[in-house]
Amino acid sequence: MLGENGAGKTTLMNVLAGVYLPDEGTVSLDGVEHQFNKPADAIAAGVGMVHQEFRLIPTFSVAENVVLGSAPTLVAKRAIEDEVAALAERFGLATEPGRQIWQLSMGERQRVEILKALWRDAKVLILDEPTAVLTPNEAAELGRITSAMADDGRSIIFISHKLDEVKEFCDEATVLRGGKTVAGSLSVADLDAGAMAELMVGQATDVSQRRSRTSEIGNQVCSVTDMMVHDLHQRAVVNGVSLTVAEGEIVGIAGVAGNGQRPLADAIAGLVKLTSGTVTLAGTDLSTSQPSARNAAGLAYVPEDRIGVGLAPKMNVTENAMMRAYRKLSSGSLIDRDKARANGERLVSEFNVKVGQMDSPIAALSGGNLQRLLVGRELDNEPKVLIAAQPTRGLDVQGVAAIQRILLAQAADGLGILLISEDLEELFALSDRLLVMHEGKVVAEVDPDTATRSEVGRAMAGA
């Protein structure tokens, strides 16, 4: 299923999964009409959905989240963990059943969501951007899993903005635009990426984005030296990492999810404490500074968890847009609401964010529009360095191209960018230098113009 952000894909699938009730129309399975009043009804009928925004309980373990709602009242913890571990191993979804969700990276949490659906043996499996936080090898493995499930008589609905995955994994495609079906039951074998993108947006679209450097890389503006970060179990999740970012340079970081990328970004931004090491910005040591002080010094952060960390879901568009600038929009101790609204409307316009009302809760926006607003807000203060973690995750073709153009334009204007992504094509396309992380360490540094995907892939795997 294809379509731009806001085209209605997730809403339609939420109807099939029993999350929303339709105003009109019917849902039928095997010729039998159903009306799902809640997700449990859909699950009982054999429909499982892996949502783009995760449905997990942070303080529960992996195993507890996987079996929640589908296990007996009393269970043997070790036995359940063993069963979940066996299921994970069977499908190549590496995880630790006893770890709590809040300890996991976004990629690891995605695997738990997939395991939940597999545990329930869904006959109709809806995957909403399932590979957004997976490496190419993990995505290929998921493709083999979905193919085997289809061969077993199951139906798979695969929502993705990665057109190469649609070509590789899917038999047919349905395209939504503006809440309507504009093309259905298309043979994927007969379509190329350009044709699919044109159906999605209604016009010809360049589906590739490549570096086009128009300025020289300047002086070093940010450095991380011998960084160590430990988790609550005293494990070194970042282990002796050193890196630099220069003015106008995009430094990419590749790695399998869960190998230290997220704690590295959080530590640079000041969200977690360093065990040891330093973070320096424009010659100033910020190692013990609060996040607000780092932002004031010129550090901007687009976190991978946009709705849980980057934005406040219960606040409206205007309020989220002003989070970095509220002091400038205040008169004394009170916020000037007219200035705040004007600030939000300006960002919405400049970054092409599709919103209903400025006072609507931010959670009502699609994933792509959330990301556009978040990126715009972080760049609005003219930072010296931007940490961009999964900046295009879950975006449609035009959204990905738009964010990538913004990053390239900002780099051309002298912004130093640390780009953390699990999309190798994006990293090769945008990065001036590419670092590879494995088990909390930087294990390789390569030139994207000369390195091969297989070389980087082996480094990501620890070879």
C-alpha positions as CSV (number, residue, x, y, z in Angstrom):
1,M,0.0,0.0,0.0
2,L,1.5,3.3,-1.2
3,G,0.7,6.9,-0.6
4,E,2.1,10.2,0.7
5,N,2.0,11.0,4.4
6,G,-1.6,12.0,5.2
7,A,-3.0,10.0,2.2
8,G,-5.1,7.8,4.6
9,K,-3.1,4.5,4.6
10,T,-2.8,4.2,8.3
11,T,-6.3,5.4,9.0
12,L,-7.7,2.8,6.6
13,M,-5.6,0.0,8.2
14,N,-6.7,1.1,11.6
15,V,-10.3,0.4,10.5
16,L,-9.3,-3.1,9.4
17,A,-7.4,-3.6,12.7
18,G,-10.4,-2.5,14.8
19,V,-8.9,0.7,16.1
20,Y,-11.3,3.0,14.3
21,L,-15.0,2.4,13.3
22,P,-15.8,3.2,9.7
23,D,-18.6,5.7,8.9
24,E,-19.5,3.8,5.8
25,G,-18.5,0.7,4.0
26,T,-17.7,-2.9,5.0
27,V,-14.8,-5.1,6.1
28,S,-15.0,-8.7,4.9
29,L,-12.7,-11.6,5.6
30,D,-13.1,-14.8,3.6
31,G,-16.4,-13.5,2.3
32,V,-17.8,-12.9,5.8
33,E,-18.6,-9.3,6.7
34,H,-17.3,-8.1,10.0
35,Q,-17.7,-5.0,12.2
36,F,-14.8,-4.7,14.6
37,N,-15.6,-2.6,17.7
38,K,-12.2,-3.0,19.2
39,P,-8.8,-4.4,18.3
40,A,-9.5,-7.6,20.2
41,D,-12.3,-8.3,17.7
42,A,-9.9,-8.0,14.8
43,I,-7.3,-10.1,16.5
44,A,-9.9,-12.8,17.2
45,A,-10.7,-12.8,13.5
46,G,-7.1,-13.3,12.6
47,V,-6.0,-9.7,11.8
48,G,-2.8,-8.4,13.3
49,M,-1.2,-5.0,12.8
50,V,2.3,-3.7,13.5
51,H,1.8,0.0,14.0
52,Q,4.3,2.6,12.9
53,E,4.0,4.3,16.3
54,F,4.7,1.4,18.8
55,R,2.0,0.0,21.1
56,L,4.3,-1.2,23.9
57,I,4.4,-0.8,27.7
58,P,7.9,0.6,28.6
59,T,8.1,-1.0,32.0
60,F,7.2,-4.5,30.8
61,S,9.7,-6.9,29.4
62,V,9.9,-8.0,25.8
63,A,8.3,-11.3,26.6
64,E,5.5,-9.7,28.6
65,N,4.7,-7.3,25.8
66,V,4.7,-10.0,23.2
67,V,2.2,-12.3,25.1
68,L,0.1,-9.5,26.7
69,G,-3.6,-10.2,26.1
70,S,-3.0,-13.6,24.5
71,A,-1.6,-15.7,27.4
72,P,-3.3,-17.4,30.4
73,T,-3.8,-15.4,33.6
74,L,-1.0,-17.2,35.3
75,V,2.2,-17.9,33.3
76,A,5.7,-19.3,34.1
77,K,8.0,-16.3,33.4
78,R,11.0,-18.4,32.3
79,A,8.8,-20.6,30.1
80,I,7.3,-17.7,28.3
81,E,10.7,-16.0,27.8
82,D,12.0,-19.3,26.3
83,E,9.0,-19.5,24.0
84,V,9.5,-15.9,22.8
85,A,13.2,-16.5,22.4
86,A,12.5,-19.5,20.2
87,L,10.0,-17.5,18.1
88,A,12.5,-14.7,17.7
89,E,15.3,-17.1,16.7
90,R,13.0,-18.8,14.2
91,F,12.3,-15.6,12.4
92,G,15.7,-14.0,12.8
93,L,14.4,-11.2,15.0
94,A,17.2,-10.9,17.6
95,T,16.0,-9.7,21.0
96,E,16.4,-10.4,24.7
97,P,13.0,-11.5,26.1
98,G,13.9,-10.4,29.7
99,R,14.9,-6.8,28.9
100,Q,12.4,-4.0,29.5
101,I,11.1,-2.0,26.6
102,W,12.4,1.3,27.8
103,Q,15.9,-0.1,27.6
104,L,15.6,-0.9,23.9
105,S,16.4,1.2,20.8
106,M,13.7,2.0,18.3
107,G,14.9,-0.8,16.0
108,E,14.7,-3.3,18.8
109,R,11.2,-2.1,19.8
110,Q,10.1,-2.6,16.2
111,R,11.2,-6.3,16.4
112,V,9.0,-6.7,19.5
113,E,6.0,-5.3,17.6
114,I,6.6,-7.8,14.8
115,L,7.0,-10.6,17.3
116,K,3.6,-9.7,18.9
117,A,1.9,-10.2,15.5
118,L,3.8,-13.4,14.8
119,W,2.9,-14.7,18.3
120,R,-0.8,-14.3,17.6
121,D,-0.4,-16.3,14.3
122,A,-2.3,-13.6,12.3
123,K,-3.9,-14.7,9.1
124,V,-4.0,-11.1,7.8
125,L,-0.9,-9.2,8.9
126,I,-0.7,-5.4,8.4
127,L,2.8,-4.0,8.5
128,D,2.9,-0.2,8.7
129,E,6.4,0.9,7.8
130,P,7.9,-2.3,9.3
131,T,11.4,-1.8,7.9
132,A,11.7,1.9,8.8
133,V,14.2,1.1,11.7
134,L,15.7,-2.1,10.2
135,T,19.1,-2.5,8.5
136,P,19.1,-3.7,4.9
137,N,19.9,-7.3,6.0
138,E,17.1,-7.2,8.6
139,A,14.7,-5.8,6.0
140,A,15.7,-8.6,3.5
141,E,15.0,-11.2,6.3
142,L,11.6,-9.7,6.9
143,G,10.9,-9.9,3.2
144,R,11.7,-13.6,3.3
145,I,9.4,-14.0,6.3
146,T,6.5,-12.3,4.6
147,S,7.0,-14.3,1.5
148,A,6.9,-17.6,3.5
149,M,3.8,-16.4,5.3
150,A,2.1,-15.6,1.9
151,D,3.1,-19.1,0.6
152,D,1.4,-20.5,3.8
153,G,-1.9,-18.9,2.8
154,R,-1.6,-15.7,4.9
155,S,-2.4,-12.2,3.5
156,I,0.2,-9.5,4.0
157,I,-0.5,-5.8,3.7
158,F,2.8,-4.0,3.5
159,I,2.8,-0.2,3.9
160,S,6.2,1.3,2.9
161,H,7.7,4.4,1.4
162,K,10.7,2.5,0.3
163,L,9.8,1.7,-3.3
164,D,12.5,-0.8,-3.8
165,E,11.1,-2.8,-0.9
166,V,7.6,-2.7,-2.6
167,K,9.2,-4.0,-5.8
168,E,11.1,-6.7,-4.0
169,F,8.5,-7.9,-1.4
170,C,5.1,-7.3,-2.9
171,D,2.9,-8.9,-5.6
172,E,0.4,-6.1,-6.1
173,A,0.1,-2.4,-5.1
174,T,-2.8,-0.1,-4.2
175,V,-2.1,3.6,-4.2
176,L,-4.0,6.1,-2.0
177,R,-4.0,9.9,-2.6
178,G,-6.1,12.4,-0.6
179,G,-8.0,9.6,1.2
180,K,-9.0,7.9,-2.1
181,T,-7.9,4.9,-4.1
182,V,-6.2,6.2,-7.3
183,A,-4.9,2.8,-8.4
184,G,-5.6,-0.7,-7.2
185,S,-4.4,-4.2,-7.8
186,L,-1.4,-3.0,-9.8
187,S,1.1,-5.7,-10.8
188,V,4.3,-4.6,-9.0
189,A,6.4,-6.4,-11.6
190,D,5.1,-4.0,-14.3
191,L,5.9,-0.8,-12.4
192,D,9.2,1.0,-11.7
193,A,9.9,3.3,-8.8
194,G,9.3,6.4,-10.8
195,A,5.9,5.2,-12.0
196,M,4.9,4.3,-8.4
197,A,6.1,7.7,-7.1
198,E,4.1,9.5,-9.8
199,L,0.9,7.7,-8.8
200,M,1.5,8.6,-5.2
201,V,2.0,12.4,-5.8
202,G,0.2,13.0,-9.0
203,Q,3.3,14.2,-10.9
204,A,6.7,13.0,-11.9
205,T,9.1,12.8,-8.9
206,D,12.8,12.3,-8.6
207,V,13.0,9.4,-6.2
208,S,16.7,9.6,-5.7
209,Q,18.6,12.3,-3.7
210,R,22.3,12.7,-4.2
211,R,24.9,14.9,-2.7
212,S,25.6,18.2,-4.5
213,R,28.3,20.0,-2.6
214,T,28.4,23.7,-3.3
215,S,30.8,24.8,-0.6
216,E,34.0,23.7,1.1
217,I,34.0,21.9,4.5
218,G,35.1,24.4,7.2
219,N,36.8,24.2,10.6
220,Q,36.0,21.6,13.2
221,V,32.9,22.7,15.1
222,C,32.0,19.7,17.3
223,S,34.1,16.9,18.8
224,V,33.4,13.9,21.0
225,T,36.5,12.4,22.7
226,D,36.7,8.9,24.4
227,M,33.0,8.9,25.2
228,M,31.8,6.2,27.6
229,V,28.1,5.8,28.5
230,H,26.8,3.0,30.8
231,D,23.2,1.8,31.1
232,L,21.5,0.9,34.4
233,H,23.0,-2.5,34.3
234,Q,26.5,-0.9,34.0
235,R,27.0,-2.1,30.5
236,A,29.0,0.1,28.2
237,V,26.4,1.1,25.5
238,V,28.9,3.7,24.2
239,N,32.4,2.4,24.5
240,G,35.3,4.9,23.9
241,V,33.8,6.7,20.9
242,S,35.6,9.7,19.4
243,L,34.4,11.7,16.4
244,T,34.5,15.2,14.9
245,V,32.1,17.2,12.8
246,A,33.2,20.2,10.8
247,E,31.3,23.3,9.5
248,G,29.4,22.3,6.4
249,E,30.1,18.5,6.9
250,I,27.7,15.7,7.1
251,V,29.1,12.8,9.1
252,G,27.0,9.7,8.8
253,I,26.7,6.9,11.3
254,A,25.7,3.4,10.2
255,G,24.9,0.4,12.4
256,V,22.4,-2.3,13.3
257,A,19.8,-0.9,15.7
258,G,20.9,-1.3,19.3
259,N,24.6,-0.8,18.8
260,G,24.9,2.4,20.6
261,Q,23.6,5.0,18.1
262,R,20.8,6.2,20.3
263,P,22.7,6.6,23.6
264,L,25.5,8.3,21.6
265,A,23.1,10.9,20.2
266,D,21.3,11.3,23.6
267,A,24.7,11.8,25.3
268,I,25.8,14.5,22.9
269,A,22.5,16.2,23.3
270,G,22.8,16.0,27.1
271,L,19.8,13.7,27.7
272,V,22.0,11.0,29.4
273,K,25.1,11.5,31.5
274,L,28.6,10.6,30.3
275,T,30.5,8.0,32.3
276,S,33.6,9.6,30.9
277,G,34.9,11.5,27.9
278,T,34.1,15.0,26.6
279,V,31.7,16.8,24.2
280,T,33.0,20.1,22.8
281,L,31.1,22.6,20.7
282,A,32.9,25.5,19.0
283,G,35.7,25.2,21.5
284,T,33.4,25.1,24.6
285,D,33.3,22.0,26.8
286,L,29.7,21.0,27.2
287,S,30.2,17.6,28.8
288,T,28.3,18.5,32.0
289,S,26.0,21.1,30.6
290,Q,22.2,20.7,30.6
291,P,20.4,20.1,27.3
292,S,19.0,23.7,27.3
293,A,22.6,25.1,27.6
294,R,23.8,22.9,24.8
295,N,20.9,24.2,22.6
296,A,21.7,27.8,23.5
297,A,25.3,27.1,22.5
298,G,24.2,26.0,19.1
299,L,23.4,22.3,19.3
300,A,20.1,21.1,17.7
301,Y,18.7,17.6,18.1
302,V,16.2,15.7,16.0
303,P,15.7,12.4,18.0
304,E,14.7,9.2,16.5
305,D,11.6,8.9,18.8
306,R,9.9,12.1,17.4
307,I,6.6,11.7,19.3
308,G,8.0,10.5,22.6
309,V,11.1,12.7,22.9
310,G,11.1,15.4,20.2
311,L,7.4,16.5,20.6
312,A,4.8,16.7,23.3
313,P,1.8,14.7,21.9
314,K,-0.9,16.3,24.2
315,M,0.2,19.8,23.3
316,N,-1.0,21.6,20.1
317,V,0.9,22.6,16.9
318,T,1.6,26.1,18.1
319,E,2.9,25.0,21.5
320,N,5.2,22.3,20.0
321,A,6.5,24.8,17.4
322,M,7.5,27.3,20.1
323,M,9.3,25.0,22.5
324,R,12.8,26.3,21.5
325,A,11.7,29.9,21.2
326,Y,9.3,30.5,24.0
327,R,11.6,33.0,25.7
328,K,11.6,35.1,22.6
329,L,7.8,34.9,22.4
330,S,7.2,36.1,26.0
331,S,6.3,39.4,27.5
332,G,7.7,39.3,31.0
333,S,6.6,36.0,32.5
334,L,3.7,35.5,30.1
335,I,3.8,34.0,26.6
336,D,2.5,36.3,23.9
337,R,-0.1,34.0,22.2
338,D,-0.3,36.1,19.0
339,K,3.5,35.9,18.5
340,A,3.5,32.2,19.4
341,R,0.8,31.5,16.8
342,A,2.6,33.6,14.2
343,N,5.8,31.7,14.9
344,G,4.0,28.4,14.5
345,E,2.3,29.4,11.3
346,R,5.6,30.6,9.8
347,L,7.3,27.2,10.5
348,V,4.2,25.3,9.2
349,S,4.4,27.4,6.0
350,E,8.2,27.2,5.6
351,F,8.5,23.5,6.1
352,N,5.2,22.5,4.3
353,V,3.6,21.0,7.3
354,K,0.0,19.9,6.6
355,V,-2.1,20.7,9.7
356,G,-5.8,21.1,10.2
357,Q,-5.9,23.8,13.0
358,M,-2.9,25.3,14.8
359,D,-4.6,24.5,18.1
360,S,-5.1,20.8,17.1
361,P,-3.1,18.2,19.2
362,I,0.2,17.4,17.6
363,A,-0.7,13.7,17.8
364,A,-3.3,14.3,15.0
365,L,-0.6,14.9,12.4
366,S,0.8,12.1,10.2
367,G,4.4,10.9,10.8
368,G,5.8,12.9,7.9
369,N,4.2,16.1,9.1
370,L,5.4,15.6,12.6
371,Q,8.9,15.2,11.3
372,R,8.8,18.3,9.2
373,L,7.6,20.4,12.1
374,L,10.3,18.9,14.4
375,V,13.1,19.5,11.9
376,G,11.9,23.0,11.2
377,R,11.7,23.9,14.9
378,E,15.3,22.6,15.5
379,L,16.7,24.5,12.6
380,D,14.9,27.7,13.3
381,N,17.5,28.9,15.9
382,E,20.3,28.7,13.3
383,P,22.4,26.1,15.2
384,K,26.1,25.3,14.6
385,V,25.6,21.5,14.8
386,L,22.5,19.3,14.1
387,I,22.2,15.7,15.4
388,A,19.7,14.1,13.1
389,A,18.7,10.6,14.2
390,Q,16.6,8.7,11.6
391,P,15.3,12.1,10.2
392,T,13.4,10.5,7.3
393,R,12.1,7.4,9.1
394,G,8.5,6.7,8.0
395,L,8.3,9.5,5.5
396,D,6.9,9.2,2.0
397,V,9.0,9.8,-1.2
398,Q,8.5,13.5,-1.3
399,G,8.9,13.8,2.4
400,V,12.2,12.0,2.3
401,A,13.4,14.1,-0.6
402,A,12.3,17.3,1.2
403,I,14.2,16.5,4.4
404,Q,17.3,15.5,2.5
405,R,17.2,18.7,0.5
406,I,17.0,20.6,3.8
407,L,19.9,18.8,5.3
408,L,22.0,19.4,2.1
409,A,21.1,23.0,2.0
410,Q,21.9,23.5,5.6
411,A,25.3,21.8,5.2
412,A,26.0,24.1,2.2
413,D,25.3,27.1,4.5
414,G,27.9,25.8,7.0
415,L,25.9,23.7,9.4
416,G,27.7,20.6,10.8
417,I,25.4,17.6,10.7
418,L,25.8,14.2,12.5
419,L,23.4,12.0,10.5
420,I,22.4,8.7,12.2
421,S,20.4,6.4,10.0
422,E,19.7,2.8,9.4
423,D,19.1,3.5,5.7
424,L,22.4,2.8,4.0
425,E,21.2,4.4,0.7
426,E,20.5,7.7,2.6
427,L,23.9,7.5,4.3
428,F,25.8,6.9,1.1
429,A,23.8,9.7,-0.6
430,L,24.3,12.4,1.9
431,S,27.4,11.7,4.0
432,D,30.9,13.3,3.4
433,R,32.3,10.7,5.8
434,L,30.7,7.5,7.1
435,L,31.3,5.9,10.5
436,V,30.1,2.4,11.4
437,M,29.2,1.5,15.0
438,H,29.1,-2.1,16.4
439,E,28.6,-2.9,20.1
440,G,29.0,0.7,21.2
441,K,32.2,1.3,19.3
442,V,33.2,3.0,16.1
443,V,34.7,0.1,14.2
444,A,35.2,1.7,10.7
445,E,35.4,5.0,8.9
446,V,34.9,5.0,5.2
447,D,34.6,7.3,2.2
448,P,31.0,7.0,0.8
449,D,32.4,7.7,-2.7
450,T,34.7,4.7,-2.7
451,A,33.3,2.3,-0.1
452,T,30.9,-0.5,-1.1
453,R,27.6,-1.5,0.6
454,S,29.0,-4.9,1.4
455,E,32.1,-3.4,3.1
456,V,29.9,-1.3,5.4
457,G,27.5,-4.2,5.9
458,R,30.3,-6.5,7.1
459,A,31.5,-3.8,9.5
460,M,27.9,-3.4,10.8
461,A,27.8,-7.1,11.5
462,G,31.1,-7.0,13.4
463,A,33.3,-8.5,10.7
